[in-house]
Amino acid sequence: MKKAFPLSFFALLLIIACQQKNVLQVNEVSTALTPLVAQIKPPQSPLNEFEKFVSHLDSAEVSSISEAAQEYASLFKEKPVALADSGYVIFEKFYQRVDKTINKTHQSSSTDFNLVLASNAPSAPQQTQKFKEYNQTLQENGFEVASKEEGTYLKQNRAFIATHFYPFISPTLKEYLEQVNKETREGFAEDGSLTIIEEELVSRVIWWEGFVAKHPSFIYTEESKARKKYYLTVLLEGLVNTPVLSLERKNKIDTYFAVAYQELYKCAPQSEANKLVQPYFKALLRPDKTQAYALLKQYRQAGVIIDSSEPKSEHMLSRNGSQGEPLTD
C-alpha cells in the first residue's frame, strides 16, 4: 500500500503534463492561424463604413457636409458606379438632415441675416468679419443665405453636389441630380404661391414623365415618381394661393393655367399628362365644374395625382425644391 501511493501520484503528474502540452500546442496553432484568418475575413463594405462615418457627424455643424464629401471621395474613388450611387443616397439623407437642423437654428437666431444678402448691393453696409466667415463657411458646404417673405433661410447650393459627387456617380444619377439642382436654383413656390412661369411648370411635368418612363428601375425611382405626380397635381389643381379657378375672373379658369394647358398641348400632345389635362381643360372652359371635379376624383383614385390623405414625400417637398401644397376640392 505504501508503494501504490507514489505510483498513483506520478501517474497523475504525467496526465497533467500531457494536458498542459496539448493546451500549449492548441494555443500555438491558434496563434499561427490568426494572420491567416485575418486575410480570409472580408473587408468592411464602403457603404457600411460611410454610413458609420456619417452617423458620427454633427448635423448641427454645416462643416460636417465637407467632411462627409471628403470621406465619400476616399471610399468610393474607382469603385463601381452602382456602389457610388448607393453611397450618394447615404450622403443625400445626411445633407437633408443638416438642412433641417441648421435652418432650425437659423430661424431662432436674432441676427439680421439680410446684411449677408445685401452685401452685393452698391451701397451695401460693410460686412463684419463674423458675417464674412459665416457666409464663406456656408458656401463651402453647399448652402447659402436666401430670402423669403418673412425673413431669410439657408438654401441648398447644390453646385456643391456637382463638384464633389458627379465624378463618381452613374450618368443616370447625374441626369437626375442635374434636374433637381436646376429646380432648386429656380425655385417653385413661396407661401403657397407659384413663383415660376407657366412654361417652366409644363417643362417639369414633361421632363419627369419622360425620366420615369426612361428609367423604371433606378435608385431614386420612388422620388422621381413623387416629383412627376406632384407637378402634375399642381398643374391640375394649383396651389392654395394660386388656384386654378380665379376669384378675380368670377371663378373662371385662371390665365396662368389656361396658358399652361395650351403650352402642354403644343409641346407634348401625346404625353400622358396632356391626355389627362385636355378633358379637364375643356370642362373648365364650358364651364362645367361638376365634370372637372369628377375628373380630378377619377385621377386621384387612379393614383396619377396626389390624394389629400396621401403622405407627402419629404424629398419631394423640401424647402429648396418644390414648396407649396396642392389645392384640393
C-alpha positions in Angstrom: 0.0 0.0 0.0 2.9 2.4 0.7 4.3 1.9 -2.9 0.9 2.3 -4.5 0.5 6.0 -3.4 3.7 7.2 -5.1 2.9 5.4 -8.3 -0.6 6.9 -8.5 0.8 10.3 -7.7 3.4 10.1 -10.5 0.6 8.9 -12.9 -1.4 11.9 -12.0 1.5 14.3 -12.7 2.0 12.6 -16.1 -1.6 13.1 -17.1 -1.5 16.8 -16.0 1.8 17.3 -18.0 0.2 15.8 -21.1 -2.8 18.0 -20.8 -0.7 21.1 -20.5 1.3 20.1 -23.5 -1.9 19.7 -25.5 -3.1 23.2 -24.4 0.2 24.7 -25.5 0.0 23.0 -28.9 -3.6 24.3 -29.4 -2.5 27.8 -28.4 0.4 27.6 -30.8 -1.8 26.5 -33.7 -4.4 29.2 -32.8 -1.7 31.9 -32.8 -0.3 30.7 -36.1 -3.7 30.8 -37.7 -4.6 34.3 -36.6 -2.9 36.1 -39.6 -4.4 33.6 -42.0 -7.9 34.2 -40.6 -7.4 38.0 -40.9 -6.5 37.5 -44.5 -9.6 35.4 -45.2 -12.0 37.8 -43.4 -13.7 40.0 -46.0 -13.1 43.8 -45.7 -15.9 46.0 -44.5 -18.2 47.4 -47.2 -17.5 51.0 -48.2 -21.3 51.6 -47.7 -21.2 50.4 -44.1 -18.0 52.4 -43.5 -19.6 55.5 -44.9 -22.8 55.1 -43.1 -21.0 54.6 -39.8 -18.8 57.7 -40.5 -21.8 59.9 -41.3 -23.7 58.7 -38.2 -21.0 60.2 -36.0 -21.0 63.6 -37.7 -22.8 66.5 -36.1 -25.8 67.6 -38.1 -25.8 71.0 -36.4 -22.4 71.8 -37.9 -22.5 72.8 -41.5 -18.8 71.9 -41.9 -19.9 68.2 -41.5 -21.0 68.3 -45.1 -17.5 68.8 -46.3 -16.2 66.1 -44.0 -18.8 63.7 -45.4 -17.9 64.6 -49.0 -14.2 64.0 -48.4 -14.9 60.6 -46.8 -17.2 59.7 -49.7 -14.4 60.5 -52.2 -11.8 58.4 -50.3 -14.2 55.4 -50.0 -15.8 55.4 -53.5 -13.0 56.5 -55.7 -12.5 53.9 -58.5 -15.4 51.9 -57.1 -18.3 50.6 -59.4 -20.8 53.4 -60.1 -23.6 51.3 -58.7 -21.8 51.3 -55.3 -21.0 55.0 -55.6 -24.7 55.7 -56.3 -25.7 53.9 -53.2 -23.1 55.9 -51.2 -24.6 59.1 -52.6 -28.0 58.2 -51.2 -26.5 58.0 -47.7 -24.9 61.4 -48.2 -28.2 63.0 -49.5 -30.1 61.8 -46.4 -27.4 63.5 -44.3 -27.5 66.6 -46.4 -31.2 66.9 -45.8 -30.8 66.3 -42.1 -28.2 69.1 -41.8 -30.5 71.4 -43.8 -33.3 70.9 -41.3 -31.0 71.3 -38.2 -29.1 74.4 -39.3 -32.3 76.1 -40.6 -34.0 75.5 -37.2 -31.0 77.2 -35.6 -31.0 80.0 -38.2 -34.7 80.7 -37.6 -34.3 81.0 -33.9 -31.4 83.4 -34.2 -31.9 87.1 -33.5 -29.2 88.1 -36.0 -30.3 90.1 -39.1 -29.0 87.9 -41.9 -30.3 90.4 -44.5 -26.9 92.0 -44.3 -25.5 88.9 -46.0 -28.0 89.3 -48.8 -27.3 93.0 -49.2 -23.6 92.6 -49.4 -23.6 92.6 -53.2 -25.6 95.9 -53.5 -23.6 99.0 -54.5 -24.5 100.9 -51.3 -24.4 97.9 -49.0 -23.0 98.3 -45.5 -19.6 96.8 -44.8 -19.9 93.2 -43.6 -18.3 92.3 -40.3 -15.6 89.6 -40.3 -18.1 87.3 -38.5 -20.6 87.7 -41.3 -17.9 87.1 -44.0 -16.7 83.9 -42.3 -20.3 82.7 -41.8 -21.1 83.3 -45.4 -17.9 81.6 -46.6 -18.5 78.6 -44.5 -22.0 78.1 -45.8 -20.8 78.4 -49.4 -18.0 75.9 -48.9 -20.5 73.4 -47.5 -23.4 73.6 -50.0 -25.6 76.3 -48.5 -26.3 80.0 -48.9 -28.5 82.6 -47.3 -31.7 83.2 -49.2 -34.7 85.5 -48.7 -38.4 84.7 -48.2 -41.4 86.9 -47.3 -40.9 86.6 -43.5 -37.1 86.8 -43.5 -34.2 84.6 -44.5 -33.4 80.9 -44.6 -30.5 78.7 -45.6 -30.9 77.4 -49.1 -29.1 74.4 -50.6 -26.5 75.4 -53.1 -26.3 72.2 -55.0 -23.4 73.2 -57.1 -21.5 71.6 -54.2 -23.0 68.3 -55.3 -21.8 68.7 -58.8 -18.3 69.4 -57.7 -17.9 66.7 -55.1 -20.1 63.8 -56.4 -20.5 63.9 -60.2 -17.1 62.4 -60.9 -18.1 59.2 -59.1 -21.7 58.5 -59.9 -23.6 56.9 -62.8 -24.8 59.0 -65.8 -28.5 58.3 -64.8 -28.0 59.6 -61.2 -26.1 62.6 -62.7 -29.0 63.4 -65.0 -31.4 63.2 -62.1 -29.4 65.4 -59.9 -28.8 68.0 -62.6 -32.6 68.4 -62.9 -33.1 68.6 -59.1 -30.3 71.1 -58.9 -31.8 73.2 -61.7 -35.2 73.2 -59.9 -33.6 74.2 -56.7 -31.9 77.2 -58.3 -35.1 78.3 -60.0 -37.4 77.8 -57.0 -41.0 76.8 -57.4 -43.4 78.4 -54.9 -43.4 80.6 -51.8 -46.1 80.7 -49.2 -48.5 78.7 -51.4 -48.0 80.8 -54.5 -46.2 79.7 -57.7 -43.1 81.6 -58.5 -42.2 80.0 -61.9 -43.7 80.8 -65.3 -46.2 78.6 -67.0 -43.7 77.2 -69.5 -41.4 76.1 -66.7 -44.2 74.2 -64.8 -45.1 72.4 -68.0 -41.4 71.7 -68.7 -41.1 70.0 -65.3 -44.3 67.9 -65.9 -43.0 66.7 -69.2 -39.4 66.1 -68.0 -40.3 63.9 -65.1 -42.8 61.9 -67.1 -40.1 61.2 -69.6 -37.5 60.4 -67.0 -39.7 57.9 -65.1 -40.6 56.2 -68.4 -36.9 56.0 -69.4 -35.6 54.8 -66.0 -38.2 52.5 -64.4 -35.5 50.8 -62.2 -33.4 53.5 -60.7 -32.1 54.2 -57.2 -34.3 57.2 -56.9 -37.3 55.7 -58.8 -39.8 56.5 -56.0 -38.6 60.1 -55.6 -38.8 60.5 -59.4 -42.4 59.2 -59.4 -43.2 61.5 -56.5 -41.9 64.6 -58.4 -43.9 63.5 -61.5 -47.1 63.1 -59.5 -46.6 66.3 -57.5 -46.0 68.6 -60.6 -49.0 67.0 -62.4 -51.1 67.6 -59.3 -50.1 71.3 -59.2 -50.8 71.6 -62.9 -54.3 70.3 -62.4 -55.2 71.7 -59.0 -52.9 74.7 -58.5 -51.7 75.7 -55.0 -53.5 77.3 -52.1 -52.7 80.8 -53.1 -52.5 80.1 -56.9 -55.8 78.3 -57.6 -56.9 77.1 -61.0 -60.2 78.9 -60.7 -59.7 82.6 -60.3 -61.9 84.7 -58.0 -60.9 87.8 -59.9 -62.3 86.2 -63.0 -65.6 85.1 -61.3 -64.5 81.5 -60.7 -63.3 81.0 -64.3 -60.0 79.3 -65.1 -57.0 81.5 -64.2 -55.0 82.8 -67.1 -51.8 81.1 -65.7 -53.3 77.6 -66.1 -55.0 78.3 -69.4 -51.6 79.3 -70.8 -50.0 76.2 -69.2 -52.6 73.8 -70.6 -52.2 75.3 -74.1 -48.4 75.1 -73.8 -48.6 71.4 -72.8 -50.8 70.6 -75.8 -48.3 72.4 -78.1 -45.2 70.8 -76.6 -46.3 67.3 -75.8 -49.6 66.4 -77.3 -49.0 62.6 -77.0 -47.9 62.8 -73.4 -49.7 61.1 -70.5 -50.1 64.5 -68.8 -51.8 66.1 -71.9 -54.3 63.3 -72.2 -55.3 63.9 -68.6 -55.2 67.7 -68.8 -57.2 68.4 -72.0 -60.6 66.8 -71.0 -60.3 68.7 -67.7 -59.4 72.0 -69.5 -62.4 71.6 -71.8 -64.7 71.1 -68.8 -63.4 74.2 -67.1 -63.9 76.3 -70.3 -67.6 75.3 -70.7 -67.7 75.9 -67.6 -68.7 72.6 -66.1 -67.1 72.4 -62.6 -69.0 69.2 -61.8 -67.3 67.4 -64.6 -64.0 68.9 -63.8 -64.1 67.8 -60.2 -65.3 64.4 -61.3 -62.2 64.1 -63.5 -59.9 65.1 -60.6 -61.6 62.5 -58.4 -61.1 59.9 -61.1 -57.4 60.8 -61.4 -56.9 60.6 -57.6 -58.5 57.1 -57.5 -56.2 56.0 -60.3 -53.2 57.3 -58.4 -51.9 59.7 -61.0 -52.3 62.7 -58.8 -51.9 63.2 -55.1 -54.8 62.3 -52.8 -55.3 64.7 -49.9 -54.8 61.8 -47.5 -51.6 60.6 -49.2 -48.4 61.2 -47.2 -46.1 63.8 -48.8 -42.6 62.9 -49.9 -40.1 64.6 -47.7 -37.5 64.5 -50.5 -40.1 66.0 -52.9 -41.4 68.8 -50.8 -38.1 70.1 -49.4 -37.7 73.8 -48.8 -35.3 74.1 -51.7 -37.2 72.0 -54.2 -41.0 72.3 -54.6 -42.6 74.2 -51.8 -46.3 74.5 -51.6 -49.3 72.3 -51.0 -51.7 71.4 -53.9 -55.2 72.8 -53.6 -57.8 70.1 -53.1 -61.5 70.4 -53.5 
